[in-house]
Amino acid sequence: MVKKDGDTAIINKYLLDEVVNVVEYPYAIKGEFNKDYLQLPEDIITITLETHQRYFSSKKIRMGNCQINLLL
């Protein structure tokens, strides 16, 4: 896991190996998605981001609320 700006990036080693080899100069972009999806379990969100979109996820916990973002 990598922390920056209060967010904790969840890095899947196998996905990282795949993504790094797909592009010549990889870099990260932080994005957000509709907060209605946070009603789903965290595992479903992260697995879907990793397997279908090849995104990494990051999360920020503030005062008991968990905010999940995506890293492209």
Secondary structure, DSSP 8 states (H G I E B T S, - for coil): -EEETTEEEE--HHHHHHHHTTSSS----EE---GGGGGS-HHHHHHHIIIII--EEEEEEETTEEEEEEE-
